[in-house]
Amino acid sequence: MANKHITYKTFGTCSQLIDVDVDENGILQDVSFTGGCNGNLQGICALVRGMHVDDVKQKLSGIRCGYKNTSCPDQLCRALEQL
């Protein structure tokens, strides 16, 4: 796996886009959200930076935001699925 970047258009959340950079070992190097709850999303980005893609997906996949069927963390997992 070579270094990869994706810009993912989110669905069903307040954020609109997620930019993700992953290195050749599957480690998240950088994550940033456009839109959404700025403080919370900065926290998520700081927490997942340096984690392996599989660990992030295991911890955050399926999280819901209130009545919505998804959340910004869940959308991050969907972005990682497309890498």
PDB file as gemmi writes it, atoms N, CA and C in Angstrom:
CRYST1    1.000    1.000    1.000  90.00  90.00  90.00 P 1                      
ATOM      1  N   MET A   1       0.852  -1.175   0.000  1.00  0.00           N  
ATOM      2  CA  MET A   1       0.000   0.000   0.000  1.00  0.00           C  
ATOM      3  C   MET A   1       0.899   1.239   0.000  1.00  0.00           C  
ATOM      4  N   ALA A   2       0.781   2.097  -0.983  1.00  0.00           N  
ATOM      5  CA  ALA A   2       1.524   3.348  -1.043  1.00  0.00           C  
ATOM      6  C   ALA A   2       0.748   4.419  -0.278  1.00  0.00           C  
ATOM      7  N   ASN A   3       1.402   5.559  -0.016  1.00  0.00           N  
ATOM      8  CA  ASN A   3       0.692   6.674   0.621  1.00  0.00           C  
ATOM      9  C   ASN A   3      -0.549   7.003  -0.183  1.00  0.00           C  
ATOM     10  N   LYS A   4      -1.650   7.245   0.511  1.00  0.00           N  
ATOM     11  CA  LYS A   4      -2.915   7.518  -0.163  1.00  0.00           C  
ATOM     12  C   LYS A   4      -3.582   8.728   0.455  1.00  0.00           C  
ATOM     13  N   HIS A   5      -4.325   9.442  -0.382  1.00  0.00           N  
ATOM     14  CA  HIS A   5      -5.121  10.591   0.053  1.00  0.00           C  
ATOM     15  C   HIS A   5      -6.515  10.436  -0.538  1.00  0.00           C  
ATOM     16  N   ILE A   6      -7.501  10.808   0.263  1.00  0.00           N  
ATOM     17  CA  ILE A   6      -8.870  10.826  -0.237  1.00  0.00           C  
ATOM     18  C   ILE A   6      -9.566  12.076   0.297  1.00  0.00           C  
ATOM     19  N   THR A   7     -10.376  12.679  -0.539  1.00  0.00           N  
ATOM     20  CA  THR A   7     -11.316  13.705  -0.116  1.00  0.00           C  
ATOM     21  C   THR A   7     -12.691  13.081  -0.273  1.00  0.00           C  
ATOM     22  N   TYR A   8     -13.360  12.896   0.848  1.00  0.00           N  
ATOM     23  CA  TYR A   8     -14.632  12.170   0.883  1.00  0.00           C  
ATOM     24  C   TYR A   8     -15.773  13.142   1.148  1.00  0.00           C  
ATOM     25  N   LYS A   9     -16.803  13.099   0.313  1.00  0.00           N  
ATOM     26  CA  LYS A   9     -18.008  13.908   0.514  1.00  0.00           C  
ATOM     27  C   LYS A   9     -18.917  13.161   1.474  1.00  0.00           C  
ATOM     28  N   THR A  10     -19.203  13.777   2.605  1.00  0.00           N  
ATOM     29  CA  THR A  10     -20.016  13.119   3.622  1.00  0.00           C  
ATOM     30  C   THR A  10     -21.501  13.191   3.279  1.00  0.00           C  
ATOM     31  N   PHE A  11     -22.264  12.315   3.892  1.00  0.00           N  
ATOM     32  CA  PHE A  11     -23.714  12.255   3.717  1.00  0.00           C  
ATOM     33  C   PHE A  11     -24.374  12.111   5.081  1.00  0.00           C  
ATOM     34  N   GLY A  12     -25.398  12.932   5.337  1.00  0.00           N  
ATOM     35  CA  GLY A  12     -26.171  12.805   6.567  1.00  0.00           C  
ATOM     36  C   GLY A  12     -25.532  13.413   7.792  1.00  0.00           C  
ATOM     37  N   THR A  13     -24.526  14.271   7.617  1.00  0.00           N  
ATOM     38  CA  THR A  13     -23.864  14.916   8.752  1.00  0.00           C  
ATOM     39  C   THR A  13     -23.732  16.410   8.502  1.00  0.00           C  
ATOM     40  N   CYS A  14     -23.381  17.132   9.545  1.00  0.00           N  
ATOM     41  CA  CYS A  14     -23.164  18.580   9.419  1.00  0.00           C  
ATOM     42  C   CYS A  14     -21.879  18.884   8.659  1.00  0.00           C  
ATOM     43  N   SER A  15     -20.882  18.024   8.780  1.00  0.00           N  
ATOM     44  CA  SER A  15     -19.651  18.224   8.009  1.00  0.00           C  
ATOM     45  C   SER A  15     -19.934  17.904   6.546  1.00  0.00           C  
ATOM     46  N   GLN A  16     -19.172  18.535   5.651  1.00  0.00           N  
ATOM     47  CA  GLN A  16     -19.387  18.316   4.222  1.00  0.00           C  
ATOM     48  C   GLN A  16     -18.314  17.441   3.575  1.00  0.00           C  
ATOM     49  N   LEU A  17     -17.072  17.579   4.049  1.00  0.00           N  
ATOM     50  CA  LEU A  17     -15.952  16.851   3.451  1.00  0.00           C  
ATOM     51  C   LEU A  17     -15.010  16.346   4.534  1.00  0.00           C  
ATOM     52  N   ILE A  18     -14.312  15.240   4.206  1.00  0.00           N  
ATOM     53  CA  ILE A  18     -13.242  14.739   5.058  1.00  0.00           C  
ATOM     54  C   ILE A  18     -12.028  14.503   4.166  1.00  0.00           C  
ATOM     55  N   ASP A  19     -10.891  15.066   4.557  1.00  0.00           N  
ATOM     56  CA  ASP A  19      -9.619  14.798   3.886  1.00  0.00           C  
ATOM     57  C   ASP A  19      -8.814  13.860   4.759  1.00  0.00           C  
ATOM     58  N   VAL A  20      -8.308  12.784   4.163  1.00  0.00           N  
ATOM     59  CA  VAL A  20      -7.573  11.769   4.911  1.00  0.00           C  
ATOM     60  C   VAL A  20      -6.287  11.424   4.170  1.00  0.00           C  
ATOM     61  N   ASP A  21      -5.192  11.358   4.913  1.00  0.00           N  
ATOM     62  CA  ASP A  21      -3.911  10.884   4.393  1.00  0.00           C  
ATOM     63  C   ASP A  21      -3.483   9.672   5.206  1.00  0.00           C  
ATOM     64  N   VAL A  22      -3.157   8.589   4.503  1.00  0.00           N  
ATOM     65  CA  VAL A  22      -2.743   7.334   5.135  1.00  0.00           C  
ATOM     66  C   VAL A  22      -1.416   6.917   4.526  1.00  0.00           C  
ATOM     67  N   ASP A  23      -0.484   6.460   5.368  1.00  0.00           N  
ATOM     68  CA  ASP A  23       0.816   6.037   4.844  1.00  0.00           C  
ATOM     69  C   ASP A  23       0.772   4.602   4.323  1.00  0.00           C  
ATOM     70  N   GLU A  24       1.913   4.134   3.844  1.00  0.00           N  
ATOM     71  CA  GLU A  24       1.989   2.809   3.217  1.00  0.00           C  
ATOM     72  C   GLU A  24       1.732   1.659   4.183  1.00  0.00           C  
ATOM     73  N   ASN A  25       1.776   1.949   5.507  1.00  0.00           N  
ATOM     74  CA  ASN A  25       1.517   0.917   6.508  1.00  0.00           C  
ATOM     75  C   ASN A  25       0.087   0.948   7.039  1.00  0.00           C  
ATOM     76  N   GLY A  26      -0.765   1.816   6.452  1.00  0.00           N  
ATOM     77  CA  GLY A  26      -2.144   1.911   6.893  1.00  0.00           C  
ATOM     78  C   GLY A  26      -2.326   2.777   8.129  1.00  0.00           C  
ATOM     79  N   ILE A  27      -1.367   3.661   8.413  1.00  0.00           N  
ATOM     80  CA  ILE A  27      -1.435   4.552   9.569  1.00  0.00           C  
ATOM     81  C   ILE A  27      -1.947   5.917   9.121  1.00  0.00           C  
ATOM     82  N   LEU A  28      -2.949   6.434   9.827  1.00  0.00           N  
ATOM     83  CA  LEU A  28      -3.482   7.748   9.501  1.00  0.00           C  
ATOM     84  C   LEU A  28      -2.460   8.817   9.846  1.00  0.00           C  
ATOM     85  N   GLN A  29      -2.088   9.592   8.839  1.00  0.00           N  
ATOM     86  CA  GLN A  29      -1.117  10.666   9.019  1.00  0.00           C  
ATOM     87  C   GLN A  29      -1.804  12.008   9.260  1.00  0.00           C  
ATOM     88  N   ASP A  30      -2.931  12.229   8.594  1.00  0.00           N  
ATOM     89  CA  ASP A  30      -3.657  13.479   8.762  1.00  0.00           C  
ATOM     90  C   ASP A  30      -5.125  13.260   8.437  1.00  0.00           C  
ATOM     91  N   VAL A  31      -5.983  13.909   9.203  1.00  0.00           N  
ATOM     92  CA  VAL A  31      -7.424  13.873   8.982  1.00  0.00           C  
ATOM     93  C   VAL A  31      -7.944  15.279   9.247  1.00  0.00           C  
ATOM     94  N   SER A  32      -8.792  15.782   8.351  1.00  0.00           N  
ATOM     95  CA  SER A  32      -9.424  17.075   8.596  1.00  0.00           C  
ATOM     96  C   SER A  32     -10.832  17.059   8.026  1.00  0.00           C  
ATOM     97  N   PHE A  33     -11.723  17.707   8.735  1.00  0.00           N  
ATOM     98  CA  PHE A  33     -13.125  17.821   8.349  1.00  0.00           C  
ATOM     99  C   PHE A  33     -13.408  19.247   7.900  1.00  0.00           C  
ATOM    100  N   THR A  34     -14.294  19.406   6.938  1.00  0.00           N  
ATOM    101  CA  THR A  34     -14.802  20.711   6.539  1.00  0.00           C  
ATOM    102  C   THR A  34     -16.241  20.796   7.009  1.00  0.00           C  
ATOM    103  N   GLY A  35     -16.548  21.800   7.830  1.00  0.00           N  
ATOM    104  CA  GLY A  35     -17.876  21.936   8.401  1.00  0.00           C  
ATOM    105  C   GLY A  35     -18.009  21.088   9.653  1.00  0.00           C  
ATOM    106  N   GLY A  36     -19.182  21.103  10.225  1.00  0.00           N  
ATOM    107  CA  GLY A  36     -19.445  20.304  11.416  1.00  0.00           C  
ATOM    108  C   GLY A  36     -19.066  21.015  12.701  1.00  0.00           C  
ATOM    109  N   CYS A  37     -19.033  20.282  13.780  1.00  0.00           N  
ATOM    110  CA  CYS A  37     -18.722  20.806  15.117  1.00  0.00           C  
ATOM    111  C   CYS A  37     -17.207  20.889  15.276  1.00  0.00           C  
ATOM    112  N   ASN A  38     -16.667  22.064  15.061  1.00  0.00           N  
ATOM    113  CA  ASN A  38     -15.231  22.251  14.947  1.00  0.00           C  
ATOM    114  C   ASN A  38     -14.431  21.639  16.099  1.00  0.00           C  
ATOM    115  N   GLY A  39     -14.787  21.929  17.324  1.00  0.00           N  
ATOM    116  CA  GLY A  39     -14.024  21.421  18.462  1.00  0.00           C  
ATOM    117  C   GLY A  39     -14.049  19.906  18.548  1.00  0.00           C  
ATOM    118  N   ASN A  40     -15.236  19.322  18.394  1.00  0.00           N  
ATOM    119  CA  ASN A  40     -15.359  17.866  18.456  1.00  0.00           C  
ATOM    120  C   ASN A  40     -14.566  17.200  17.337  1.00  0.00           C  
ATOM    121  N   LEU A  41     -14.635  17.767  16.149  1.00  0.00           N  
ATOM    122  CA  LEU A  41     -13.947  17.154  15.013  1.00  0.00           C  
ATOM    123  C   LEU A  41     -12.435  17.316  15.117  1.00  0.00           C  
ATOM    124  N   GLN A  42     -11.968  18.420  15.687  1.00  0.00           N  
ATOM    125  CA  GLN A  42     -10.533  18.550  15.933  1.00  0.00           C  
ATOM    126  C   GLN A  42     -10.076  17.474  16.910  1.00  0.00           C  
ATOM    127  N   GLY A  43     -10.910  17.201  17.909  1.00  0.00           N  
ATOM    128  CA  GLY A  43     -10.588  16.155  18.878  1.00  0.00           C  
ATOM    129  C   GLY A  43     -10.514  14.785  18.231  1.00  0.00           C  
ATOM    130  N   ILE A  44     -11.488  14.464  17.387  1.00  0.00           N  
ATOM    131  CA  ILE A  44     -11.469  13.180  16.682  1.00  0.00           C  
ATOM    132  C   ILE A  44     -10.211  13.063  15.839  1.00  0.00           C  
ATOM    133  N   CYS A  45      -9.877  14.123  15.112  1.00  0.00           N  
ATOM    134  CA  CYS A  45      -8.693  14.106  14.245  1.00  0.00           C  
ATOM    135  C   CYS A  45      -7.427  13.863  15.061  1.00  0.00           C  
ATOM    136  N   ALA A  46      -7.308  14.539  16.197  1.00  0.00           N  
ATOM    137  CA  ALA A  46      -6.131  14.370  17.046  1.00  0.00           C  
ATOM    138  C   ALA A  46      -6.045  12.954  17.607  1.00  0.00           C  
ATOM    139  N   LEU A  47      -7.184  12.383  17.964  1.00  0.00           N  
ATOM    140  CA  LEU A  47      -7.194  11.044  18.541  1.00  0.00           C  
ATOM    141  C   LEU A  47      -6.860   9.948  17.533  1.00  0.00           C  
ATOM    142  N   VAL A  48      -7.323  10.087  16.297  1.00  0.00           N  
ATOM    143  CA  VAL A  48      -7.104   9.018  15.316  1.00  0.00           C  
ATOM    144  C   VAL A  48      -5.762   9.144  14.590  1.00  0.00           C  
ATOM    145  N   ARG A  49      -5.157  10.335  14.616  1.00  0.00           N  
ATOM    146  CA  ARG A  49      -3.856  10.514  13.956  1.00  0.00           C  
ATOM    147  C   ARG A  49      -2.848   9.555  14.598  1.00  0.00           C  
ATOM    148  N   GLY A  50      -2.178   8.787  13.772  1.00  0.00           N  
ATOM    149  CA  GLY A  50      -1.214   7.800  14.255  1.00  0.00           C  
ATOM    150  C   GLY A  50      -1.792   6.415  14.464  1.00  0.00           C  
ATOM    151  N   MET A  51      -3.107   6.273  14.331  1.00  0.00           N  
ATOM    152  CA  MET A  51      -3.747   4.967  14.490  1.00  0.00           C  
ATOM    153  C   MET A  51      -3.793   4.226  13.160  1.00  0.00           C  
ATOM    154  N   HIS A  52      -3.866   2.912  13.223  1.00  0.00           N  
ATOM    155  CA  HIS A  52      -4.034   2.088  12.035  1.00  0.00           C  
ATOM    156  C   HIS A  52      -5.484   2.190  11.565  1.00  0.00           C  
ATOM    157  N   VAL A  53      -5.663   2.196  10.262  1.00  0.00           N  
ATOM    158  CA  VAL A  53      -6.995   2.301   9.643  1.00  0.00           C  
ATOM    159  C   VAL A  53      -7.960   1.276  10.233  1.00  0.00           C  
ATOM    160  N   ASP A  54      -7.532   0.042  10.377  1.00  0.00           N  
ATOM    161  CA  ASP A  54      -8.420  -1.013  10.888  1.00  0.00           C  
ATOM    162  C   ASP A  54      -8.880  -0.727  12.314  1.00  0.00           C  
ATOM    163  N   ASP A  55      -7.995  -0.169  13.142  1.00  0.00           N  
ATOM    164  CA  ASP A  55      -8.362   0.159  14.523  1.00  0.00           C  
ATOM    165  C   ASP A  55      -9.384   1.288  14.566  1.00  0.00           C  
ATOM    166  N   VAL A  56      -9.212   2.280  13.704  1.00  0.00           N  
ATOM    167  CA  VAL A  56     -10.166   3.392  13.633  1.00  0.00           C  
ATOM    168  C   VAL A  56     -11.531   2.863  13.218  1.00  0.00           C  
ATOM    169  N   LYS A  57     -11.564   2.037  12.182  1.00  0.00           N  
ATOM    170  CA  LYS A  57     -12.841   1.491  11.711  1.00  0.00           C  
ATOM    171  C   LYS A  57     -13.519   0.661  12.792  1.00  0.00           C  
ATOM    172  N   GLN A  58     -12.752  -0.115  13.523  1.00  0.00           N  
ATOM    173  CA  GLN A  58     -13.315  -0.964  14.572  1.00  0.00           C  
ATOM    174  C   GLN A  58     -13.937  -0.121  15.690  1.00  0.00           C  
ATOM    175  N   LYS A  59     -13.305   0.973  16.046  1.00  0.00           N  
ATOM    176  CA  LYS A  59     -13.787   1.793  17.152  1.00  0.00           C  
ATOM    177  C   LYS A  59     -14.917   2.744  16.772  1.00  0.00           C  
ATOM    178  N   LEU A  60     -14.908   3.273  15.547  1.00  0.00           N  
ATOM    179  CA  LEU A  60     -15.824   4.361  15.204  1.00  0.00           C  
ATOM    180  C   LEU A  60     -16.961   3.992  14.262  1.00  0.00           C  
ATOM    181  N   SER A  61     -16.874   2.853  13.611  1.00  0.00           N  
ATOM    182  CA  SER A  61     -17.906   2.471  12.650  1.00  0.00           C  
ATOM    183  C   SER A  61     -19.244   2.249  13.343  1.00  0.00           C  
ATOM    184  N   GLY A  62     -20.302   2.807  12.756  1.00  0.00           N  
ATOM    185  CA  GLY A  62     -21.647   2.587  13.260  1.00  0.00           C  
ATOM    186  C   GLY A  62     -22.109   3.583  14.312  1.00  0.00           C  
ATOM    187  N   ILE A  63     -21.247   4.512  14.726  1.00  0.00           N  
ATOM    188  CA  ILE A  63     -21.662   5.525  15.697  1.00  0.00           C  
ATOM    189  C   ILE A  63     -22.722   6.413  15.049  1.00  0.00           C  
ATOM    190  N   ARG A  64     -23.751   6.707  15.813  1.00  0.00           N  
ATOM    191  CA  ARG A  64     -24.845   7.539  15.306  1.00  0.00           C  
ATOM    192  C   ARG A  64     -24.844   8.881  16.022  1.00  0.00           C  
ATOM    193  N   CYS A  65     -25.319   9.905  15.341  1.00  0.00           N  
ATOM    194  CA  CYS A  65     -25.443  11.250  15.898  1.00  0.00           C  
ATOM    195  C   CYS A  65     -26.919  11.535  16.101  1.00  0.00           C  
ATOM    196  N   GLY A  66     -27.364  11.459  17.345  1.00  0.00           N  
ATOM    197  CA  GLY A  66     -28.779  11.699  17.643  1.00  0.00           C  
ATOM    198  C   GLY A  66     -29.665  10.741  16.882  1.00  0.00           C  
ATOM    199  N   TYR A  67     -30.617  11.289  16.160  1.00  0.00           N  
ATOM    200  CA  TYR A  67     -31.587  10.489  15.408  1.00  0.00           C  
ATOM    201  C   TYR A  67     -31.067  10.055  14.037  1.00  0.00           C  
ATOM    202  N   LYS A  68     -29.894  10.561  13.645  1.00  0.00           N  
ATOM    203  CA  LYS A  68     -29.346  10.250  12.322  1.00  0.00           C  
ATOM    204  C   LYS A  68     -28.807   8.820  12.283  1.00  0.00           C  
ATOM    205  N   ASN A  69     -28.752   8.250  11.099  1.00  0.00           N  
ATOM    206  CA  ASN A  69     -28.239   6.892  10.932  1.00  0.00           C  
ATOM    207  C   ASN A  69     -26.723   6.846  10.823  1.00  0.00           C  
ATOM    208  N   THR A  70     -26.070   7.992  10.928  1.00  0.00           N  
ATOM    209  CA  THR A  70     -24.621   8.062  10.783  1.00  0.00           C  
ATOM    210  C   THR A  70     -24.108   9.204  11.662  1.00  0.00           C  
ATOM    211  N   SER A  71     -22.812   9.452  11.606  1.00  0.00           N  
ATOM    212  CA  SER A  71     -22.176  10.527  12.360  1.00  0.00           C  
ATOM    213  C   SER A  71     -20.875  10.878  11.645  1.00  0.00           C  
ATOM    214  N   CYS A  72     -20.216  11.922  12.087  1.00  0.00           N  
ATOM    215  CA  CYS A  72     -18.923  12.267  11.484  1.00  0.00           C  
ATOM    216  C   CYS A  72     -17.899  11.141  11.688  1.00  0.00           C  
ATOM    217  N   PRO A  73     -17.809  10.522  12.886  1.00  0.00           N  
ATOM    218  CA  PRO A  73     -16.889   9.395  13.027  1.00  0.00           C  
ATOM    219  C   PRO A  73     -17.240   8.227  12.093  1.00  0.00           C  
ATOM    220  N   ASP A  74     -18.518   7.941  11.941  1.00  0.00           N  
ATOM    221  CA  ASP A  74     -18.955   6.873  11.036  1.00  0.00           C  
ATOM    222  C   ASP A  74     -18.612   7.224   9.592  1.00  0.00           C  
ATOM    223  N   GLN A  75     -18.793   8.491   9.214  1.00  0.00           N  
ATOM    224  CA  GLN A  75     -18.448   8.913   7.861  1.00  0.00           C  
ATOM    225  C   GLN A  75     -16.944   8.802   7.618  1.00  0.00           C  
ATOM    226  N   LEU A  76     -16.134   9.052   8.643  1.00  0.00           N  
ATOM    227  CA  LEU A  76     -14.694   8.847   8.512  1.00  0.00           C  
ATOM    228  C   LEU A  76     -14.406   7.383   8.177  1.00  0.00           C  
ATOM    229  N   CYS A  77     -15.091   6.475   8.819  1.00  0.00           N  
ATOM    230  CA  CYS A  77     -14.905   5.042   8.528  1.00  0.00           C  
ATOM    231  C   CYS A  77     -15.302   4.721   7.090  1.00  0.00           C  
ATOM    232  N   ARG A  78     -16.353   5.328   6.619  1.00  0.00           N  
ATOM    233  CA  ARG A  78     -16.775   5.100   5.230  1.00  0.00           C  
ATOM    234  C   ARG A  78     -15.735   5.641   4.249  1.00  0.00           C  
ATOM    235  N   ALA A  79     -15.122   6.769   4.602  1.00  0.00           N  
ATOM    236  CA  ALA A  79     -14.039   7.306   3.777  1.00  0.00           C  
ATOM    237  C   ALA A  79     -12.869   6.329   3.747  1.00  0.00           C  
ATOM    238  N   LEU A  80     -12.536   5.763   4.895  1.00  0.00           N  
ATOM    239  CA  LEU A  80     -11.420   4.819   4.978  1.00  0.00           C  
ATOM    240  C   LEU A  80     -11.707   3.557   4.178  1.00  0.00           C  
ATOM    241  N   GLU A  81     -12.965   3.162   4.096  1.00  0.00           N  
ATOM    242  CA  GLU A  81     -13.340   1.993   3.294  1.00  0.00           C  
ATOM    243  C   GLU A  81     -13.012   2.220   1.810  1.00  0.00           C  
ATOM    244  N   GLN A  82     -13.063   3.476   1.367  1.00  0.00           N  
ATOM    245  CA  GLN A  82     -12.828   3.764  -0.057  1.00  0.00           C  
ATOM    246  C   GLN A  82     -11.353   3.850  -0.418  1.00  0.00           C  
ATOM    247  N   LEU A  83     -10.469   3.821   0.579  1.00  0.00           N  
ATOM    248  CA  LEU A  83      -9.029   3.907   0.267  1.00  0.00           C  
ATOM    249  C   LEU A  83      -8.552   2.684  -0.501  1.00  0.00           C  
TER     250      LEU A  83                                                      
END                                                                             
